[in-house]
Amino acid sequence: MDRHTFPADLLETQTAWYVTYEQLAAATVDDGAAAYRRRLLRLSRLIAAHPFWQTRAGTPAARVALKEVARARAAGATR
């Protein structure tokens, strides 16, 4: 069982970050790569400033776990 429970909005934002990153990796300048970079910056700010990180549960290990869960979700969304 997963020992970390993340707020839905935080998990959705981190998942969107990975999906956007993959879109940027596949984009060309003509595909609007700058827009993907701007979106990544905005999502990064939302993730870093999320109130969850101010709670006792917001540990460095939780940050790693969030990334692992979101990366797996993003991989499933892009297939």
RACOR-V467880 format. One record per residue. PHI is phi in degrees with one decimal (none if undefined). Layout:
BEGIN
PHI
PHI
END
This chain:
BEGIN
none
-69.9
-85.4
-108.3
-117.3
-104.9
-59.7
-58.2
-66.9
-68.5
-64.4
-64.6
-67.4
-66.2
-64.6
-61.5
-61.0
-67.1
-63.2
-64.9
-61.0
-64.7
-64.5
-63.2
-61.1
-92.5
-84.5
-112.5
-57.3
-70.6
-84.1
87.4
-57.0
-62.6
-65.1
-65.5
-63.5
-62.4
-64.5
-60.8
-63.0
-64.1
-63.4
-61.5
-64.0
-62.9
-66.3
-65.2
-94.1
-63.8
-59.1
-55.4
-69.4
-90.8
-91.9
-63.0
-76.5
-82.0
-91.5
-56.8
-64.3
-67.1
-62.3
-65.6
-62.6
-59.5
-62.1
-65.0
-65.0
-66.1
-62.7
-65.6
-64.3
-65.1
-62.5
-70.4
-76.5
-93.8
-84.4
END
